[in-house]
């Protein structure tokens, strides 16, 4: 597990611990009827125990799916030959590279379509 994954895992664990404290505070409140101090604790812990783990989990899932965004190195040498390459925008299956630039021709589920040209580097 990389550093970011470990940090997000710790946030999720802290959030679960905060949720346990919310349950404990509610039990205490029901037994002692000391609502004033318990209400403040419950509101604070709900924010920490519910919102933080959800945000961390969504970010972690997105990060795992897309991975880190490395800097794009500048290509050296001649540009790649014309042909169908993986769509640099990731929206379609393939996009046509004319040997110099991306075109508006895309291949999506076996169907050729015309879609806007992305502003990205050439294929490798």
Secondary structure, DSSP 8 states (H G I E B T S, - for coil): --HHHHHHHHHHHHHHHHHHHHHHHHHHHHHH--HHHHHHHHHHHHIIIIIIHHHHHHHHHHHHHH----------SS---SEEEE-TTSSSSEEEE-SSSEEEEEEETTEEEE----------
